[in-house]
Every structure is written in structure tokens, then in C-alpha cells.
Amino acid sequence: MDSVVNQINQQLVLSNFINNGYDNFLKIKSSGIMRNRQDLFLSSLENKWTKFRLTHNAIIMDVLELPLEEREFIQAHSYFTEQLFSRTHENYLSAVEQIRSSLSVSEPVVVESNLREEESVVARSSSRINEPIATRDSVITEQPVLTNSLPVQSVSNEIPSTIGYPYSRLPRIKIPTFDGNPTKWLEYRDLFSSMVVSTSLTPVEKLQYLKTSLTGTASQLIQNTALTTENFSKTWESLVSFYDNNRLQVNTALDSLFNLKPMTKESSVELELLYTTVLQIHSTLETLHQPVETWDVIFVHLTVLKLDSESIKAWENTLGSSKIPPSWKELIDFLITRLSSLQAYERSRGDKFTFRASTKHHYPRTSDDDSTSSSFSCSICNGKHYHVRCPNYINGTINQKLSLIAEHGLCFNCLGNHKVSICKVEKRCKKCGQKHHTTVHIPELSLNTIDTLDEESEFQLPSSTSKTE
């Protein structure tokens, strides 16, 4: 959230410059400065607006990724409540019109439809803040570029020729981000090149998109780069030169191969994770021009070692009495068949708690037993959120949390609407591994104590429960 606040503070400075644009121009003109200096001022004003608009888009994207509480806090900022972007946009258009009129510029004026299009962009950008969190994945990635300074002919030349074919609107693609992880570089490089580098955007706009798409260690490489036209090519080339390290990427892929996470049980979720991971490693090495077609025996051996015992047994049955080392394709075919079989078996068994291994939640959001999963209604305060996010629950001591769980008949393990004795959620406390939720972890609390708490309506807690989290 701090980065969003910093961006908003930068916007306030830019807005002040743009809002006073025409007044500052009159001061320059009245001082007798030459015409080319006046033209430079107009160009500078247009560049300031471009930066202001792109930073606004970046703020919108960042805000949509914030948790609900932080998002509401940012919404209360005067930047949004006073509609600073809309007001600055109007002042910019007015200043440009007055300056051009003063300079008696004879170049064509952009047709009114283009200005209306940009005004609609302002409205769409502002309305995005108030959309439900469920739509946060559909983030604004590109906005029409203000083309007041372009001749009408140059604008029309950029319209693709699709005469005779209906135009189909595809979903917007989110501009990728890169945090310096070598395994993510190739994907980021190709996507960013296609979406930004190869487009008709100005170098300043491309550099702004580049700076907002870099995070972590990658952003440190360009954090002191000034937003100027000549800096984009140099910055992009230095970034490509630094991360296009074939040896490092190969070593990283091999490290991932030799450190594959083994399956802990017969599970379609774990098998799918292993399958997709090893397939991605194989594809990455192939993209890096490594002779993976001769490495079948290595890939097969390392992958089979990570299978669960039942899957290994099924694999050996597939090989039968063959004495020829199996190929990579044979293993892939087996994994696909095995995965389909496990998924069908789990569906027929009625597993309600199967969920992706990559989930970050302590409890499954798709559990039918948890009343919050479908209606988002908290039985503690009747709010529209999960139990674990209830303010009454979050702000309580461990003693108070346990009381709330018992009072509302919640599960001590997943906070669902059932007893812990029948809880099917496989997640456990992240601190001790026992069958209770991490938010009510007590060092002395045992599994038997939790079971006792679940069965009794009134209970006596250990002395340590007076401690807060």
C-alpha cells in the first residue's frame, strides 16, 4: 500500500504543474522568450500529462490487487474523493487548447471523437475502483493514448485493415510483471515485447510501462532511471542483457528438476502439481536449446522417484517385463492416464474438500460445510466475509476467539460450521501441526484439549490462554 500512496503523492505534484500550465505559459511568453522555447513548454506539458495518465493507470491496477481493508482506505484519499484525475484531465485539455490558440498553431486538431474516447477512459478508470473484488483480475492494462499532437492522418494509419471481416473484441491481457526470478524471465520478456515494445507507443510511455511492470530485485536495476525518451532503449537493452543469461536459466531449471517435491499420498492434486512442474521444466530446457530429447532416462528416473507408492506400483505394472528403459513420452502418457483415473475416482467418492495445492488459505473456500463459502455470510457478526476475517474474531485474544468458536458452533480446525471431530479439511496448525486453526494456537494446547473444547459448551482454558496472538 505504501507504493500506492507514494504514486498518489507524485500525482499531486504533476497535477499542480498541469493545472497551472496555461498561467506558466503566459509568464514565459510575456518574458519575451523565443518561440521554440514556447513550443518546448507545450511539449513538456504534454509529457507531464502522459506520465500523469500512465501513473493513474498503474495506481488503478495496484489498488485492485489490495486487500479489501487497504483498498477502502485508499478510496478515502482525496485523490479519489475529489476526482483529481478528471479535474486534471479537463484542465489539461483547456490549457493545451489555449496555448495552441495563443501560438496560432496550424496543425490539424484531433477529431472530437478521440477526445470523447479519452473522456470515457477517465470515467472507466474511476469506476474500476468501486467494482467488486471478484472482478479484480480484469485489470486495466492499456488505455488509448492522447493524440492531440498527432496529425489526423497518422491516427487513421494505425487502424488495422479488417474490411470484410467482423471485429471481435478479445479480453484484455494484463501486462506481465517480473520480480527478477530467472524462471519467469523468458515469459515476461516475450509478453512485454509483444504488448509494449513492439507497439506504436512513445518511448516515454514504454518506459513508464516498463517501470511499473518490474518488482523486487528487477525494479532496483532501473529505479533511478529518468523518464525520458532516450532512456527506454538503453534501459530495455540493459535489462535484456542482464537477464538473458542462458547458463543461469539452465542451472535454475536443473535445480528445479533435481529438487522436485515428492508426493506424500495418492492424490490427483499432488500428481497434477508434479506433472505440470516437470513438464514446465522440460519445456523450459527445450526452449533454452538443451538436448532434452536425449535426456529421457534422466527425466523419467527423477520423476518416478517423486511419485507416491501406489502410483509407482501402477507404473511398474504398465512396464510389465520390459527390459528397455521407458521413454519420456511413455511416462507422460502414463501420468495423464493416472491423473484422469484418480480424478474420476475422487469424484465418484464424493470428495468435497479437494482443492488446489497452491491455495494460500488455511481452509478450502469451496467446502459445502462452511456456510461462508457460498454466501460469504459471517455467523459471528452477519457480515459478508469469512469467519477468519471477522473483525470481532481478528481483534480478540486467543481466549475470546475460542469462546466465539464454541459459542457459534464453529470447527476449531477450519472455522467451518461443523465439529472438529468430523472435519475433513487436511490442513493443520502451521505452528504445531495439530488439528486446530493457526489463529488459536497455544503452545501447551494438545489435540485432546481441542476435542474436549469442541464437545463441551463451557470449558476451562489453560492459564496461557490469556495471552494474545
C-alpha positions as CSV (number, residue, x, y, z in Angstrom):
1,M,0.0,0.0,0.0
2,D,2.9,2.3,0.6
3,S,3.9,2.2,-3.1
4,V,0.3,3.3,-4.0
5,V,0.5,6.3,-1.5
6,N,3.9,7.3,-3.0
7,Q,2.4,7.2,-6.5
8,I,-0.5,9.3,-5.4
9,N,1.8,11.9,-3.9
10,Q,3.7,12.1,-7.2
11,Q,0.4,12.6,-8.9
12,L,-0.4,15.6,-6.7
13,V,2.8,17.3,-7.9
14,L,2.1,16.5,-11.6
15,S,-1.5,17.7,-11.2
16,N,-0.3,21.0,-9.8
17,F,2.0,21.5,-12.8
18,I,-0.7,20.7,-15.3
19,N,-3.4,22.8,-13.6
20,N,-1.1,25.8,-13.8
21,G,0.1,25.0,-17.3
22,Y,-1.5,28.0,-19.1
23,D,-0.6,30.5,-16.4
24,N,3.1,29.4,-16.5
25,F,3.0,29.6,-20.3
26,L,1.8,33.2,-20.2
27,K,4.7,34.1,-17.9
28,I,7.1,32.6,-20.4
29,K,5.5,34.3,-23.3
30,S,5.4,37.7,-21.6
31,S,9.1,37.5,-20.7
32,G,10.0,37.6,-24.4
33,I,11.4,34.1,-24.7
34,M,11.8,32.8,-28.2
35,R,9.1,30.8,-30.0
36,N,11.0,27.5,-29.9
37,R,11.1,27.7,-26.1
38,Q,7.4,28.2,-26.0
39,D,6.9,25.1,-28.2
40,L,9.2,23.2,-25.8
41,F,6.9,24.2,-22.9
42,L,3.9,22.8,-24.7
43,S,5.8,19.6,-25.4
44,S,6.8,19.4,-21.7
45,L,3.2,19.9,-20.6
46,E,2.1,17.0,-22.9
47,N,4.8,14.7,-21.5
48,K,3.7,15.6,-17.9
49,W,0.1,14.6,-18.8
50,T,1.3,11.3,-20.4
51,K,3.2,10.5,-17.2
52,F,0.2,11.5,-15.1
53,R,-2.2,9.3,-17.1
54,L,0.1,6.3,-17.1
55,T,0.7,6.5,-13.4
56,H,-3.0,6.8,-12.8
57,N,-3.5,3.5,-14.7
58,A,-0.8,1.9,-12.6
59,I,-2.5,3.1,-9.4
60,I,-5.8,1.6,-10.5
61,M,-4.1,-1.7,-11.2
62,D,-2.3,-1.7,-7.8
63,V,-5.5,-0.7,-5.9
64,L,-7.4,-3.6,-7.4
65,E,-4.8,-6.0,-6.0
66,L,-5.0,-4.7,-2.5
67,P,-7.0,-6.4,0.3
68,L,-10.4,-5.0,1.0
69,E,-9.4,-3.0,4.1
70,E,-6.5,-1.3,2.4
71,R,-8.5,-0.8,-0.7
72,E,-11.2,1.1,1.2
73,F,-8.5,3.2,3.0
74,I,-7.0,4.3,-0.4
75,Q,-10.5,5.0,-1.7
76,A,-11.0,7.6,1.0
77,H,-7.9,9.6,-0.2
78,S,-8.7,13.0,-1.7
79,Y,-7.2,11.8,-4.9
80,F,-10.3,9.7,-5.5
81,T,-12.9,11.5,-3.4
82,E,-12.2,14.8,-5.2
83,Q,-11.8,13.2,-8.6
84,L,-8.4,14.7,-9.1
85,F,-7.7,12.7,-12.3
86,S,-10.9,14.0,-14.0
87,R,-10.3,17.6,-13.0
88,T,-6.6,17.5,-14.1
89,H,-7.7,16.0,-17.4
90,E,-10.2,18.9,-18.0
91,N,-7.5,21.5,-17.0
92,Y,-5.0,19.8,-19.3
93,L,-7.3,19.9,-22.4
94,S,-8.2,23.6,-21.6
95,A,-4.5,24.5,-21.2
96,V,-3.4,22.8,-24.4
97,E,-6.3,24.5,-26.4
98,Q,-5.4,27.9,-25.0
99,I,-1.7,27.5,-25.6
100,R,-2.2,26.4,-29.2
101,S,-4.6,29.2,-29.8
102,S,-2.0,31.6,-28.4
103,L,0.7,30.1,-30.6
104,S,-1.6,30.1,-33.6
105,V,-0.7,26.5,-34.4
106,S,-1.9,25.5,-37.8
107,E,-1.6,21.7,-37.4
108,P,-4.9,19.7,-37.5
109,V,-6.9,19.3,-34.4
110,V,-7.8,15.8,-33.3
111,V,-11.4,14.9,-34.1
112,E,-13.9,15.3,-31.3
113,S,-14.5,11.5,-31.2
114,N,-10.9,11.0,-29.9
115,L,-11.4,13.4,-27.1
116,R,-14.7,11.8,-26.2
117,E,-12.9,8.4,-26.2
118,E,-10.4,9.7,-23.7
119,E,-13.1,11.2,-21.5
120,S,-14.7,7.8,-21.5
121,V,-11.4,6.3,-20.4
122,V,-11.4,8.7,-17.4
123,A,-14.9,7.5,-16.4
124,R,-14.0,3.8,-16.8
125,S,-10.8,4.2,-14.8
126,S,-12.6,5.9,-11.9
127,S,-15.4,3.4,-11.9
128,R,-13.0,0.5,-11.7
129,I,-12.2,1.4,-8.1
130,N,-15.7,0.7,-6.9
131,E,-16.1,-2.7,-8.7
132,P,-16.5,-5.8,-6.5
133,I,-13.3,-7.6,-5.5
134,A,-14.4,-10.6,-7.5
135,T,-13.6,-8.7,-10.8
136,R,-10.1,-7.6,-9.8
137,D,-8.5,-9.9,-12.3
138,S,-9.9,-8.0,-15.2
139,V,-7.4,-5.2,-14.6
140,I,-7.0,-2.2,-17.0
141,T,-3.8,-2.9,-19.0
142,E,-3.9,-0.3,-21.8
143,Q,-5.6,3.0,-22.3
144,P,-6.0,5.0,-25.5
145,V,-3.1,7.4,-25.9
146,L,-4.0,11.1,-26.1
147,T,-3.2,12.1,-29.7
148,N,-3.7,15.9,-29.7
149,S,-0.3,16.4,-31.1
150,L,-0.6,13.9,-33.9
151,P,-2.0,14.7,-37.4
152,V,-5.3,13.1,-38.2
153,Q,-3.7,11.1,-41.0
154,S,-1.2,9.4,-38.7
155,V,-4.0,8.4,-36.4
156,S,-6.0,6.7,-39.1
157,N,-3.0,4.9,-40.4
158,E,-2.8,2.9,-37.2
159,I,-6.3,1.4,-37.6
160,P,-5.9,-2.2,-38.8
161,S,-7.4,-3.2,-42.1
162,T,-10.3,-5.5,-41.3
163,I,-12.6,-4.7,-44.2
164,G,-14.9,-7.5,-44.9
165,Y,-14.4,-9.2,-41.5
166,P,-16.4,-8.6,-38.3
167,Y,-14.3,-7.1,-35.5
168,S,-14.2,-9.4,-32.5
169,R,-13.3,-7.9,-29.1
170,L,-10.9,-10.1,-27.2
171,P,-10.4,-10.0,-23.4
172,R,-7.7,-7.5,-22.3
173,I,-4.4,-9.1,-21.5
174,K,-2.8,-8.0,-18.2
175,I,0.7,-6.5,-18.7
176,P,3.1,-9.1,-17.1
177,T,5.2,-8.3,-14.1
178,F,8.8,-9.5,-13.4
179,D,10.4,-9.8,-9.9
180,G,13.9,-10.9,-11.0
181,N,13.1,-14.7,-10.8
182,P,15.2,-16.3,-13.7
183,T,12.5,-18.9,-14.3
184,K,10.0,-16.2,-15.1
185,W,12.2,-14.1,-17.4
186,L,11.5,-15.7,-20.8
187,E,7.8,-15.5,-20.4
188,Y,8.0,-11.9,-19.2
189,R,10.4,-10.9,-22.0
190,D,8.3,-12.3,-24.8
191,L,5.0,-10.9,-23.5
192,F,6.3,-7.5,-22.7
193,S,8.0,-7.3,-26.1
194,S,4.7,-8.2,-27.8
195,M,2.4,-6.0,-25.7
196,V,4.6,-2.9,-25.3
197,V,8.0,-2.8,-27.0
198,S,6.6,-3.7,-30.5
199,T,3.7,-1.2,-30.3
200,S,3.4,2.3,-31.5
201,L,3.6,3.8,-28.0
202,T,6.1,6.6,-27.4
203,P,9.4,5.7,-25.8
204,V,8.3,7.6,-22.7
205,E,5.1,5.6,-22.4
206,K,7.0,2.3,-22.9
207,L,9.5,3.2,-20.2
208,Q,6.6,4.0,-17.8
209,Y,5.0,0.7,-18.5
210,L,8.4,-1.0,-18.0
211,K,9.0,0.7,-14.6
212,T,5.5,-0.3,-13.4
213,S,5.9,-3.9,-14.5
214,L,9.1,-4.5,-12.6
215,T,9.1,-5.5,-8.9
216,G,11.5,-6.9,-6.4
217,T,15.2,-7.0,-7.4
218,A,14.4,-6.4,-11.0
219,S,13.0,-2.9,-10.2
220,Q,16.2,-1.9,-8.4
221,L,18.1,-2.1,-11.8
222,I,16.1,0.9,-13.1
223,Q,14.8,2.7,-10.0
224,N,17.0,5.8,-10.7
225,T,16.3,5.9,-14.4
226,A,14.7,9.2,-15.5
227,L,11.5,9.1,-17.6
228,T,12.9,10.4,-20.8
229,T,12.6,9.4,-24.5
230,E,16.2,8.3,-24.9
231,N,16.2,6.2,-21.8
232,F,13.8,3.5,-22.9
233,S,16.0,1.7,-25.4
234,K,19.0,1.8,-23.2
235,T,17.0,0.6,-20.2
236,W,15.3,-2.3,-22.0
237,E,18.6,-3.4,-23.6
238,S,20.4,-3.4,-20.3
239,L,17.6,-5.4,-18.7
240,V,17.7,-8.0,-21.6
241,S,21.5,-8.2,-21.4
242,F,21.4,-8.8,-17.7
243,Y,18.6,-11.5,-17.6
244,D,19.2,-13.2,-20.9
245,N,21.7,-15.5,-19.2
246,N,21.4,-18.9,-20.8
247,R,23.7,-20.6,-18.3
248,L,21.9,-19.2,-15.3
249,Q,18.5,-20.2,-16.7
250,V,19.6,-23.7,-17.5
251,N,21.1,-24.1,-14.0
252,T,17.9,-22.8,-12.4
253,A,15.8,-25.3,-14.4
254,L,18.0,-28.2,-13.5
255,D,17.9,-27.2,-9.8
256,S,14.1,-27.3,-10.0
257,L,14.3,-30.8,-11.6
258,F,16.6,-32.3,-9.0
259,N,14.6,-30.7,-6.2
260,L,11.1,-31.8,-7.2
261,K,8.7,-32.0,-4.3
262,P,7.7,-35.7,-3.7
263,M,4.1,-36.7,-3.4
264,T,3.0,-37.5,0.1
265,K,-0.1,-39.6,-0.8
266,E,-2.2,-40.9,-3.6
267,S,-3.9,-37.6,-4.7
268,S,-4.9,-36.1,-8.0
269,V,-4.0,-32.7,-6.8
270,E,-0.4,-33.7,-5.9
271,L,0.0,-35.7,-9.1
272,E,-1.2,-32.8,-11.2
273,L,1.3,-30.5,-9.5
274,L,4.2,-32.9,-10.1
275,Y,3.1,-33.4,-13.7
276,T,2.8,-29.7,-14.6
277,T,6.0,-28.8,-12.8
278,V,8.2,-31.4,-14.5
279,L,6.5,-30.7,-17.9
280,Q,7.3,-27.0,-17.5
281,I,10.9,-27.8,-16.6
282,H,11.2,-30.0,-19.7
283,S,9.7,-27.3,-21.9
284,T,12.0,-24.6,-20.4
285,L,15.1,-26.6,-21.1
286,E,13.9,-27.3,-24.6
287,T,13.3,-23.6,-25.2
288,L,16.9,-22.9,-24.0
289,H,18.1,-25.3,-26.8
290,Q,19.2,-28.1,-24.5
291,P,19.3,-31.6,-25.9
292,V,16.4,-32.8,-23.8
293,E,15.5,-35.4,-26.5
294,T,18.5,-37.4,-25.3
295,W,17.7,-37.0,-21.5
296,D,14.6,-39.3,-21.3
297,V,16.2,-41.7,-18.9
298,I,17.1,-38.8,-16.5
299,F,13.7,-37.2,-16.6
300,V,11.9,-40.5,-16.2
301,H,14.0,-41.6,-13.3
302,L,13.8,-38.4,-11.4
303,T,10.1,-38.0,-11.9
304,V,9.2,-41.6,-10.9
305,L,11.2,-41.1,-7.7
306,K,8.7,-38.4,-6.6
307,L,5.6,-40.5,-7.2
308,D,3.6,-41.9,-4.3
309,S,3.9,-45.7,-3.7
310,E,0.6,-46.6,-5.3
311,S,1.5,-44.6,-8.5
312,I,4.9,-46.3,-8.6
313,K,3.2,-49.7,-8.4
314,A,0.9,-48.7,-11.2
315,W,3.8,-47.5,-13.3
316,E,5.7,-50.8,-12.8
317,N,2.6,-52.7,-13.8
318,T,2.5,-50.6,-17.0
319,L,6.1,-51.5,-17.9
320,G,5.5,-55.2,-17.3
321,S,8.5,-57.4,-18.0
322,S,10.1,-54.9,-20.5
323,K,13.9,-54.5,-20.0
324,I,14.1,-51.4,-22.2
325,P,14.3,-48.1,-20.3
326,P,11.0,-46.3,-20.8
327,S,10.8,-43.1,-22.8
328,W,9.7,-39.7,-21.7
329,K,6.6,-39.9,-23.8
330,E,5.6,-43.2,-22.2
331,L,5.8,-41.6,-18.8
332,I,3.8,-38.6,-19.8
333,D,1.1,-40.8,-21.3
334,F,1.0,-42.8,-18.0
335,L,0.8,-39.7,-15.9
336,I,-2.1,-38.3,-17.9
337,T,-4.0,-41.6,-17.7
338,R,-3.2,-42.0,-14.0
339,L,-4.3,-38.4,-13.3
340,S,-7.6,-38.9,-15.1
341,S,-8.2,-42.2,-13.2
342,L,-7.6,-40.5,-9.8
343,Q,-9.8,-37.5,-10.6
344,A,-12.6,-39.8,-11.7
345,Y,-12.2,-42.0,-8.5
346,E,-12.2,-38.9,-6.2
347,R,-15.3,-37.5,-7.9
348,S,-17.2,-40.8,-7.5
349,R,-16.1,-41.0,-3.8
350,G,-17.7,-37.5,-3.3
351,D,-14.6,-35.7,-2.0
352,K,-15.8,-32.2,-1.2
353,F,-12.6,-30.9,0.1
354,T,-10.2,-31.4,-2.8
355,F,-8.6,-28.1,-3.7
356,R,-5.5,-26.8,-5.4
357,A,-2.2,-27.4,-3.7
358,S,-1.2,-23.8,-4.5
359,T,-4.0,-22.3,-2.3
360,K,-2.8,-19.9,0.4
361,H,-5.9,-20.4,2.6
362,H,-5.9,-22.5,5.8
363,Y,-9.4,-23.8,4.8
364,P,-10.9,-24.6,1.5
365,R,-13.2,-21.9,0.0
366,T,-15.2,-24.5,-1.8
367,S,-16.3,-26.5,1.3
368,D,-20.0,-27.2,1.3
369,D,-19.9,-27.5,5.1
370,D,-18.6,-23.9,5.5
371,S,-21.6,-21.6,5.3
372,T,-19.3,-18.7,4.4
373,S,-18.0,-20.4,1.2
374,S,-21.2,-19.9,-0.7
375,S,-22.9,-16.9,0.8
376,F,-19.9,-15.0,2.4
377,S,-22.0,-14.5,5.5
378,C,-20.2,-14.5,8.8
379,S,-22.2,-16.2,11.6
380,I,-20.3,-14.2,14.2
381,C,-21.3,-10.7,13.0
382,N,-23.5,-11.4,10.0
383,G,-21.0,-9.6,7.8
384,K,-20.2,-10.5,4.2
385,H,-16.8,-12.2,4.9
386,Y,-15.3,-15.4,6.1
387,H,-15.1,-16.2,9.8
388,V,-11.3,-15.8,9.8
389,R,-11.7,-12.2,8.5
390,C,-14.3,-11.2,11.0
391,P,-13.2,-8.0,12.9
392,N,-14.7,-9.4,16.1
393,Y,-12.6,-12.5,15.7
394,I,-9.4,-11.0,14.5
395,N,-9.2,-8.4,17.2
396,G,-9.9,-10.8,20.0
397,T,-7.5,-12.6,22.3
398,I,-7.0,-16.3,21.9
399,N,-9.4,-16.8,24.9
400,Q,-12.0,-14.7,23.2
401,K,-11.5,-16.4,19.8
402,L,-12.0,-19.8,21.4
403,S,-15.2,-18.5,23.1
404,L,-16.5,-17.2,19.8
405,I,-15.8,-20.6,18.1
406,A,-17.6,-22.5,20.8
407,E,-20.5,-20.1,21.1
408,H,-21.2,-20.2,17.3
409,G,-20.5,-23.9,17.0
410,L,-17.6,-23.5,14.6
411,C,-14.9,-26.0,13.8
412,F,-11.6,-25.4,15.7
413,N,-9.7,-26.6,12.7
414,C,-11.1,-24.7,9.7
415,L,-13.7,-22.4,11.3
416,G,-16.5,-24.1,9.3
417,N,-19.9,-24.8,10.6
418,H,-19.2,-28.3,11.9
419,K,-17.4,-30.0,14.8
420,V,-13.7,-30.6,14.6
421,S,-14.3,-34.4,15.1
422,I,-15.9,-34.6,11.7
423,C,-13.7,-32.0,9.9
424,K,-12.4,-33.3,6.6
425,V,-10.0,-30.5,5.9
426,E,-6.5,-31.8,5.8
427,K,-4.8,-28.5,6.8
428,R,-3.5,-28.3,10.3
429,C,-2.0,-25.6,12.5
430,K,1.0,-24.1,10.8
431,K,2.9,-23.7,14.1
432,C,2.5,-27.2,15.7
433,G,0.8,-29.3,13.1
434,Q,-2.1,-30.3,15.4
435,K,-5.8,-30.2,14.5
436,H,-6.7,-26.7,15.2
437,H,-6.7,-23.3,13.4
438,T,-3.4,-21.4,13.5
439,T,-5.1,-18.3,14.9
440,V,-5.9,-20.2,18.1
441,H,-2.5,-21.9,18.6
442,I,-1.4,-22.2,22.2
443,P,2.0,-23.9,22.9
444,E,0.5,-26.1,25.6
445,L,-2.7,-26.9,23.7
446,S,-3.0,-30.5,22.7
447,L,-5.2,-32.3,20.2
448,N,-7.2,-33.9,23.1
449,T,-7.8,-30.4,24.6
450,I,-9.3,-29.2,21.3
451,D,-11.5,-32.3,21.1
452,T,-12.7,-31.6,24.6
453,L,-13.4,-27.9,23.8
454,D,-15.5,-29.0,20.8
455,E,-17.7,-31.3,22.9
456,E,-18.3,-29.0,25.9
457,S,-20.4,-25.9,25.8
458,E,-18.5,-24.5,28.8
459,F,-14.8,-25.0,29.2
460,Q,-11.8,-24.1,31.4
461,L,-8.8,-22.9,29.3
462,P,-5.2,-23.3,30.3
463,S,-3.6,-20.4,32.0
464,S,-1.7,-19.5,28.8
465,T,-4.9,-18.6,27.0
466,S,-4.8,-15.1,28.5
467,K,-2.0,-14.3,26.1
468,T,-2.8,-12.5,22.8
469,E,-1.5,-13.6,19.4
